[in-house]
Amino acid sequence: MTFEAWLTAIGLPSAAQAVAMRSVPDLEQWHQLAADESAFLARLAGQPKLALQVFAHLLYGEQAHYATTAAWVADGRDIAIWAADYAQKQGGIGVTENDWLRFTLVHQVVRLGRLQFEPWQPTAALGPLATGTQALQVHIPADGPLSPAACDEAFALAQARFGQLPLVCDSWLMSPALQALLPATSNIRQFQNRFQVVTVDPAAHQAEERLFGTWEANPDRYITRTTLQKRAKAWLQAGKQIGMAVGVMLPA
């Protein structure tokens, strides 16, 4: 697959593709530098277009790491997701979630179907998990519905790849407030119900950032379009919090 075809397959818009396809000087040095997290991130800081180019070229060069083309494309979709996020928030072309994209680049985080998984161990007891328990963190890419069937498939793929491990999700999607904001039939609530919520951070603003694209101290400033946005805004205007939480799913 050509570089341009791969950029199309991962969902990168044509304007962003034109930037990503520009040559990157010393590409092999960038590949080596990726192993040094702090140095790699320092070199990319404040350069969103360069970051887009570097991540696109380096992950394209990782094809040999993947057993299938589909898996290679699936990991690459993270670049398109964060390019879309940057375009929405900044109105330009580039990426700034460099620490997260580096996890994908060095295969610390892998996409399996609808979800992403990261081998992980808690450094302190977490609900039913003891310190040092081998587990998987679950991450939810922002590029599609969270249907129960798609999640079932992703969890089965993770089990096949990593074995029977506890799953941990640290996200606004675990917030207990969503039980009041969403109907029982919603995909998000059905996803949340798979987990046992073990810790809650009510003051976190990840929910607002994901729902509205930003956090505002005054919720009156939020623009709403979807039913969830309208309910969340009213909830916040009433002085309530959404926050985020950590959920744990033990092997069956």
N, C-alpha and C positions, 0 to 999 in steps of 0.2 A: 504494500500500500504506500502510495506516495505521501509526502508530508502534507500536501494540500488536501488530499483525500482524507487523511487521518484527522486533520483539523475540522473538516466538514462532518466527519463521523462523530466526533466528540461534541458537536453542537456549537462550535464557535462561529459567531456571525462573520460575514464577509469582511466588514471593516476591521474587525479585530484580527481576522486571518491575515490581512495585508500587513499588519504590524508584526504579528507573530512570525511571519515568513522571512522577515529581514534577517540577514546573517548575523550570527553572534560571534564576535572575535574571541579567540582562545576558548572555544567551546569545551575542549578536553580539560582545560584548567578548571572551568566551571563544574564539570563533572566530578573532578577530584575534590574541589572545594565543598561540594554538597555534603561530604562526610563530616565537615567541621561546621556544626550548626551555627555557632555565634559568628564566625567569619563569613559564612555564606549569607546569612541574613543581614549582616552589616553592609556587605557589598551591594545588596539589592535595596536597602532602605531608601525610601524617597524617590525610587525610580520605577513607577508602575509599568511603563511600557517595556523597559528592559526586563523586568520580572516576568511579564507575559512571554517575552521572547525566550528567555532562559528556560523557564519551566516547560514551554511547548517543545523546544528543541531537545531538551534533556530527556523528557518522558517519551518523546517519539523514538529516541535512541535506545529505549529500554525494551524494545519488542522481544528480544531474546529471553527476557526474564519471564515472559508470560507463556502459559501453555496454549492459550487460544487468542485469536485476534479480538474476540468479544471481550475478554478480560482486560486486554490492553486498552481498548477503547473505553471500557467502563471506568477505569481509573483516570483516563484522560478527561472524562466528563467533569471532573472536579475543577479543571482549569476553566472550562466554559461557565460553570456555575459561579465561580468567583469573579470572572470577567463581567458577567451579567450583573452581579452585585455591585461591582465598582461602577459600571455604567449607570446604574440606577441612582447610586448615591453621589457620584462625582460628575456624571455627565460626560465621561471621557472613556478612553480605551486603556486598559491595563489591569493589573491585579495588585492587591496589597496584603492579602492573607498569606504572606510568604511562609510564615512558620507552619501553617496548616498544610500548604501545598508541598512543602518539603517533606512532610510525613508521607504523603503519597509518593513523592519522587523516590524516597529511600525504602519504600514498601513497608513502612511501619503501620500504615493504614491501608487496608485493601477493600475494594468494593466488591460485594457479592450480591448480585441482584439489586434490590431496592435499597439496601443498607450498606454501611461501611463498618468494618470491624478492626479493632486494634488490640493485640495482646497486651495485657496489663495486670498489675498486681497492686492491691491497696497497701498503702504504707501505714495504715491504721485500721482497726476493726471497722467494718462497714456493714451494719445490720447483721445478717447471718454469715458474712464473710470475715474470716480471720485475717490478720495481717499477713501479707505475702501469698495469699491464695491466688493461684493461677486463674485468670478470668479474661473476659473479652469486654472491652468497652464498645458500645453500640453507638454509631453516629448516623444521623438522618440527613442525607443530602437534600437540598431544597430544589428538587427538579421533578416532582411528580406526586400523584396521590399516594397515600400511605395505606393502601388497601390491605386487608387481612391476608388475602391470597399471596400478594407480593411479599409481605413480611414472612409468611410461612415458608415461602421458597427461600428467602434470604437466610432465615435461621437454619433451615435444613442444609444449605450450602456451607454455612459457617460450621455447623456440626461435622459435616463431612471433611472439611479442611482442617479444623482445629481440635476436633473431638468434643466430648461432653464437658463443657466448661460453663461456669456461671456467667451470666450476661449482666452488664452494668450500663445504665443509661443516665447520664448527667445532662439534663436538658429542661428547657421550659415546657416541653411536651409531657414531663412528669409532674408538672405543677398540680396540686390538688384543686386549685381554683378552676381548672378546666372541667372538673366534674359538674360545676354549676354553670359554666359558660357554654357547654356543648351538649347536644343530645346524646343519649346512651348509644345510639346507632352510629355516631361519627367515627371515622377512621382513627382519629387521634385518641379518642377515649378507648376504643377497642385496643389500640396499641398500648396505651398506658396501663390498661387493666391486666396486661400480661405480666406486669412488674409489681413487686412489693416496694412501695415508696419508703425509704429508710431515713433520708434527711431532706429537709426543706430549707431553702434560702428565700424567704419571702421578699427581701429587699432587692433581689437581682432584677436587672432590666432586660434580660435576654428576650423575654416574651415581646416586649414593646419593640425592640430592635427588629425582631423577626416579623412581627405582624405589621408594623408601620414603617419599617426601614430606618428608624431612628428612635432615640429616646428623648422625650420632652418632659421637663419638670411639671409643666401644666398640660394635663391630658386634653384640655379643650382644644389644643392646637392640632391634635391628630385628625387627619383626613381619613374618612371611612368609606369603603365601597362594599366589602363583604359583610355577611351577617356576623361572623366572628369578630371582625374589626369593630362593628357597631356595639356588640355586646361587651367586648373588652373595654372600649372607651367608656361606656356607661359605668362599668364596674370600677374603673380607675377614678372616674369623676365622683363616684360615691365614697372615695377615700379608701377603697380596698386595694390590695396588692395581688399581682399574679405570681411573680417570682419564678423560681425554678426549683427542681428537686432531683434527687438521685433515686433511681429505682433499680432493684436487683431481681433477676429472674434466675432461679436455680434450675439445674438440669432435671428433666422429668424422671 
